[in-house]
Amino acid sequence: MKQLLFILIAVSLFSCKEESKIEEAVAQIPVEFKVERFDQVFYGSKPEELQQIKAKYPFFFPAGNPDSVWVNKLKNPLLKELYREVQSKYPTLGKVESDMEKLFAHVQYYFPKYKTPRVITLINEVDMEGKVFYVDTLALVSLDCYLGKDHRFYVDFPEYKKIELEENQILPNLVSNFCYGKIATPTDRTLLSAMIYYGKELYIKDKLIPDYSDANKIGYTDLQIKWCQENEYFMWSNLVENKLLYDTNPKNEQRFISPAPFSRFYLEIDNQSPGRVGQWLGWQIVRSYMENNDDVTLEQLMAMDAKTIFENSKYKPKKQ
């Protein structure tokens, strides 16, 4: 037992030392960018300035829409109120901008071909499907989607969705969007493939935003993370015993992967669980795999199939 404890301590110390080396290297990567506040540029403008704004930001003005569309937005009382609320919450972007700088440095460390993007904030009329956008050279953030879960504009949203409307979700959402199209699409419809797909995305958050808590990375409360940790063995055993891992029934994704107020084991414990526990379990599998295969790069992980990851992960949650 003492020998095993010594080995575990040694592995932990080595891991911490490696992470420290990585963070030192990341800190040396030059990152230069300035957040462009299109929300302020547009809603703080006058109709006669519209052509100048369109010339600078043509991608925000699709062809076929007459100028009257944009002038009407400037005059719309609801949008003007939304703009005021955004300016009240984000007069400056202090911590958000500082966190972005760290994120872009980590991206360049792990994915050297991706350079610092042009970063623009905007108001997107609380379009939850378009909160952020991050591709090679451009990152967009709709600040009106991050006013805080208790904001009056979000009163009609379900409670489990409101946590996504906090400021601390901007960076995790950017990473999710960055991952889109880079993680290999599952080759089958098994629950395990979906679990590991999202597990990869969450593991990439471990690397690109390491200062963020697990709760913020996945969009849970601290209590929901604690519940998952305390019930990891139960959840895993339930999936194994009910032979759900390799089941291709699409209802399994609704039960364990898709956003929901809770997960569905069809037991009394359901109401205590958070939604998306399959994603959380997939995260633990990927973490276990990477801990036991430290020569695998992030790009290799993103391309790897779920079966290979699972079979070489040595994942085995302990009964508490």
C-alpha positions as CSV (number, residue, x, y, z in Angstrom):
1,M,0.0,0.0,0.0
2,K,2.8,2.4,0.9
3,Q,4.6,1.7,-2.4
4,L,1.3,2.4,-4.3
5,L,0.9,5.7,-2.4
6,F,4.5,6.6,-3.2
7,I,3.9,6.0,-7.0
8,L,0.7,8.0,-7.0
9,I,2.4,11.0,-5.3
10,A,5.4,10.7,-7.7
11,V,3.0,10.7,-10.7
12,S,1.1,13.7,-9.4
13,L,4.3,15.7,-8.8
14,F,5.5,14.9,-12.3
15,S,2.2,15.9,-13.8
16,C,2.2,19.2,-11.9
17,K,5.8,19.9,-13.0
18,E,4.9,19.2,-16.7
19,E,1.8,21.5,-16.4
20,S,3.9,24.2,-14.9
21,K,6.4,24.0,-17.8
22,I,3.5,24.3,-20.3
23,E,2.1,27.3,-18.6
24,E,5.6,29.0,-18.5
25,A,5.9,28.3,-22.3
26,V,2.3,29.7,-22.9
27,A,3.2,32.8,-21.0
28,Q,6.0,33.6,-23.4
29,I,3.7,33.5,-26.5
30,P,3.0,37.0,-27.7
31,V,-0.7,37.8,-28.2
32,E,-1.8,41.1,-29.6
33,F,-5.5,41.9,-30.1
34,K,-8.0,44.6,-29.3
35,V,-11.6,43.8,-28.8
36,E,-13.7,45.8,-31.2
37,R,-17.0,46.9,-29.6
38,F,-19.3,46.7,-32.6
39,D,-22.2,46.9,-30.1
40,Q,-21.1,50.4,-29.2
41,V,-20.1,51.4,-32.7
42,F,-23.5,50.5,-34.2
43,Y,-26.0,51.4,-31.4
44,G,-24.0,54.5,-30.5
45,S,-24.2,55.8,-34.1
46,K,-26.5,58.0,-36.1
47,P,-28.3,57.0,-39.3
48,E,-26.0,59.2,-41.4
49,E,-23.0,57.2,-40.2
50,L,-24.4,53.9,-41.4
51,Q,-22.4,53.7,-44.7
52,Q,-19.1,54.2,-42.9
53,I,-20.0,51.4,-40.5
54,K,-21.1,49.1,-43.3
55,A,-17.8,49.6,-45.0
56,K,-15.8,48.6,-41.9
57,Y,-18.0,45.6,-40.9
58,P,-19.6,44.3,-44.2
59,F,-20.2,40.8,-42.8
60,F,-22.8,42.2,-40.4
61,F,-24.9,43.7,-43.2
62,P,-26.1,40.9,-45.6
63,A,-26.8,41.9,-49.2
64,G,-30.5,42.4,-50.0
65,N,-31.5,44.3,-46.9
66,P,-32.2,48.0,-47.4
67,D,-30.7,50.6,-45.1
68,S,-34.1,51.1,-43.6
69,V,-33.7,47.7,-41.8
70,W,-30.6,49.0,-39.9
71,V,-32.0,52.5,-39.3
72,N,-35.1,50.9,-37.8
73,K,-32.9,48.8,-35.4
74,L,-31.2,52.0,-34.2
75,K,-34.7,53.5,-33.4
76,N,-36.2,50.3,-31.9
77,P,-36.9,51.0,-28.2
78,L,-36.5,47.4,-27.2
79,L,-33.1,47.1,-28.9
80,K,-32.1,50.5,-27.4
81,E,-32.9,49.2,-23.9
82,L,-31.0,46.0,-24.6
83,Y,-28.0,48.1,-25.7
84,R,-28.2,50.1,-22.4
85,E,-28.3,46.9,-20.4
86,V,-25.2,45.5,-22.2
87,Q,-23.3,48.8,-21.6
88,S,-24.3,48.7,-17.9
89,K,-23.0,45.1,-17.6
90,Y,-20.0,45.5,-19.8
91,P,-18.8,49.2,-19.9
92,T,-15.3,47.6,-20.3
93,L,-14.3,44.0,-20.8
94,G,-11.5,43.8,-18.2
95,K,-11.4,40.1,-17.1
96,V,-13.1,38.8,-20.2
97,E,-10.4,40.4,-22.4
98,S,-7.6,39.2,-20.1
99,D,-9.0,35.6,-20.2
100,M,-9.2,35.8,-24.0
101,E,-5.6,36.7,-24.1
102,K,-4.7,33.6,-22.2
103,L,-7.0,31.5,-24.3
104,F,-5.5,32.6,-27.6
105,A,-2.0,31.9,-26.2
106,H,-3.0,28.4,-25.3
107,V,-4.6,27.9,-28.7
108,Q,-1.3,28.9,-30.4
109,Y,0.7,26.6,-28.0
110,Y,-1.5,23.5,-28.8
111,F,-2.5,24.4,-32.3
112,P,0.3,26.6,-33.7
113,K,-1.3,27.1,-37.1
114,Y,-4.2,29.1,-35.5
115,K,-3.2,32.7,-34.9
116,T,-4.9,35.3,-32.8
117,P,-8.3,36.1,-34.3
118,R,-10.0,39.5,-34.8
119,V,-12.4,39.8,-31.8
120,I,-15.7,41.7,-32.1
121,T,-18.5,42.0,-29.6
122,L,-22.1,42.6,-30.8
123,I,-25.7,42.5,-29.8
124,N,-27.6,39.6,-31.4
125,E,-31.1,40.2,-30.0
126,V,-30.6,37.3,-27.5
127,D,-30.2,34.7,-30.2
128,M,-29.1,31.7,-28.1
129,E,-28.0,29.8,-31.1
130,G,-25.5,32.5,-32.1
131,K,-24.0,33.4,-28.7
132,V,-20.4,33.1,-30.0
133,F,-18.5,32.3,-33.2
134,Y,-14.8,31.4,-33.4
135,V,-13.1,30.3,-36.6
136,D,-9.6,30.7,-37.8
137,T,-9.4,34.5,-38.0
138,L,-12.6,35.8,-36.4
139,A,-14.2,35.5,-32.9
140,L,-17.6,37.1,-32.3
141,V,-19.3,37.4,-28.9
142,S,-22.9,38.4,-28.4
143,L,-22.8,40.2,-25.1
144,D,-26.5,40.4,-24.8
145,C,-26.5,36.6,-24.2
146,Y,-24.3,37.0,-21.1
147,L,-26.1,39.5,-18.8
148,G,-26.4,37.0,-15.9
149,K,-29.0,34.3,-15.2
150,D,-31.2,36.5,-13.1
151,H,-31.5,39.3,-15.7
152,R,-35.1,40.2,-16.4
153,F,-34.6,39.7,-20.2
154,Y,-34.2,36.0,-19.5
155,V,-37.2,35.5,-17.3
156,D,-38.9,33.1,-19.7
157,F,-35.9,30.8,-20.2
158,P,-36.0,27.4,-18.4
159,E,-33.8,27.4,-15.3
160,Y,-31.3,24.8,-16.6
161,K,-30.6,27.1,-19.6
162,K,-30.0,30.2,-17.5
163,I,-26.6,29.1,-16.2
164,E,-25.4,29.4,-19.8
165,L,-26.2,33.2,-19.7
166,E,-23.4,34.0,-17.2
167,E,-20.2,35.9,-18.0
168,N,-18.2,32.9,-17.0
169,Q,-19.6,31.0,-20.0
170,I,-18.1,33.3,-22.7
171,L,-14.7,31.5,-22.8
172,P,-16.1,27.9,-22.5
173,N,-18.6,28.7,-25.3
174,L,-15.7,30.1,-27.5
175,V,-13.7,26.9,-27.0
176,S,-16.8,24.8,-27.9
177,N,-17.2,26.8,-31.1
178,F,-13.5,26.5,-31.8
179,C,-13.7,22.7,-31.5
180,Y,-16.6,22.5,-34.0
181,G,-15.5,20.7,-37.1
182,K,-12.1,19.8,-35.6
183,I,-13.3,16.8,-33.5
184,A,-13.9,13.8,-35.6
185,T,-17.6,13.1,-36.0
186,P,-18.6,9.7,-34.5
187,T,-18.8,6.9,-37.0
188,D,-21.8,5.3,-35.2
189,R,-24.8,6.3,-33.1
190,T,-23.8,4.6,-29.9
191,L,-24.2,6.4,-26.6
192,L,-20.5,5.8,-25.9
193,S,-19.4,7.6,-29.1
194,A,-21.5,10.6,-28.1
195,M,-20.1,10.6,-24.6
196,I,-16.5,10.6,-25.8
197,Y,-17.2,13.2,-28.5
198,Y,-18.2,15.7,-25.8
199,G,-15.6,14.3,-23.5
200,K,-13.0,15.4,-26.0
201,E,-14.4,18.9,-26.2
202,L,-14.4,19.2,-22.4
203,Y,-10.8,17.9,-22.2
204,I,-9.7,20.5,-24.7
205,K,-11.2,23.1,-22.3
206,D,-9.0,21.6,-19.6
207,K,-6.0,22.6,-21.8
208,L,-7.2,25.9,-23.4
209,I,-8.8,27.4,-20.3
210,P,-7.1,25.6,-17.4
211,D,-7.9,28.3,-14.9
212,Y,-11.6,27.8,-15.2
213,S,-13.4,25.4,-12.8
214,D,-14.9,22.2,-14.0
215,A,-18.3,23.6,-13.3
216,N,-17.7,26.6,-15.6
217,K,-16.2,24.4,-18.3
218,I,-19.3,22.2,-18.6
219,G,-21.9,24.8,-17.5
220,Y,-22.9,23.3,-14.2
221,T,-23.2,24.6,-10.7
222,D,-20.7,23.6,-8.1
223,L,-23.4,21.4,-6.5
224,Q,-24.0,19.6,-9.8
225,I,-20.3,18.9,-10.2
226,K,-20.3,17.5,-6.7
227,W,-23.3,15.3,-7.5
228,C,-21.6,13.8,-10.5
229,Q,-18.4,13.1,-8.5
230,E,-20.3,11.5,-5.7
231,N,-22.5,9.4,-8.1
232,E,-19.9,8.6,-10.8
233,Y,-19.8,4.9,-9.8
234,F,-23.6,4.6,-9.8
235,M,-24.0,6.3,-13.1
236,W,-21.4,4.2,-14.8
237,S,-22.7,1.0,-13.3
238,N,-26.2,1.8,-14.5
239,L,-25.1,2.4,-18.1
240,V,-23.0,-0.8,-18.1
241,E,-25.6,-3.0,-16.4
242,N,-28.4,-1.8,-18.8
243,K,-26.1,-2.3,-21.8
244,L,-26.5,1.3,-22.9
245,L,-23.0,2.1,-23.9
246,Y,-23.2,0.4,-27.3
247,D,-26.9,1.0,-27.8
248,T,-27.8,3.1,-30.8
249,N,-31.2,4.2,-29.7
250,P,-31.3,8.0,-30.3
251,K,-33.4,8.4,-27.1
252,N,-30.2,7.7,-25.1
253,E,-28.7,11.0,-26.3
254,Q,-31.9,12.8,-25.1
255,R,-31.6,11.0,-21.7
256,F,-27.9,11.6,-21.1
257,I,-26.3,14.0,-23.6
258,S,-28.7,16.7,-24.7
259,P,-29.4,19.8,-22.6
260,A,-32.1,19.0,-20.1
261,P,-33.2,19.9,-16.5
262,F,-32.0,16.4,-15.4
263,S,-30.8,13.1,-16.8
264,R,-33.1,10.1,-17.1
265,F,-32.1,6.9,-15.5
266,Y,-35.8,6.3,-14.8
267,L,-35.1,6.2,-11.1
268,E,-36.0,8.3,-8.1
269,I,-32.5,9.8,-8.3
270,D,-33.3,11.5,-11.6
271,N,-34.6,14.7,-10.1
272,Q,-31.3,15.2,-8.2
273,S,-29.1,14.8,-11.3
274,P,-28.1,17.5,-13.7
275,G,-28.7,17.1,-17.4
276,R,-25.9,16.0,-19.8
277,V,-24.3,13.5,-17.3
278,G,-23.2,11.5,-20.3
279,Q,-21.0,14.3,-21.4
280,W,-19.5,14.5,-17.9
281,L,-18.8,10.8,-17.9
282,G,-17.2,11.0,-21.4
283,W,-14.9,13.7,-20.0
284,Q,-13.7,11.4,-17.2
285,I,-13.0,8.6,-19.8
286,V,-11.0,11.0,-22.0
287,R,-9.1,12.3,-19.0
288,S,-8.3,8.8,-17.9
289,Y,-7.1,8.0,-21.4
290,M,-4.8,11.0,-21.7
291,E,-3.4,10.3,-18.2
292,N,-2.4,6.8,-19.4
293,N,-1.3,7.9,-22.8
294,D,0.6,11.1,-22.3
295,D,2.4,11.0,-25.7
296,V,-0.9,11.6,-27.5
297,T,-1.4,15.2,-28.8
298,L,-4.6,17.1,-28.7
299,E,-4.9,16.9,-32.5
300,Q,-4.4,13.1,-32.4
301,L,-7.0,12.8,-29.6
302,M,-9.5,14.8,-31.7
303,A,-9.1,12.4,-34.6
304,M,-9.2,9.2,-32.6
305,D,-12.3,6.9,-32.6
306,A,-14.3,6.4,-29.3
307,K,-13.6,2.6,-29.2
308,T,-9.8,3.1,-29.1
309,I,-10.0,5.8,-26.5
310,F,-12.3,3.8,-24.2
311,E,-10.4,0.5,-24.5
312,N,-7.1,2.1,-23.7
313,S,-8.4,4.5,-21.0
314,K,-8.3,2.1,-18.0
315,Y,-11.4,4.0,-16.9
316,K,-12.9,2.4,-13.8
317,P,-14.7,4.6,-11.3
318,K,-14.4,3.6,-7.7
319,K,-17.4,2.8,-5.5
320,Q,-17.6,5.5,-2.7
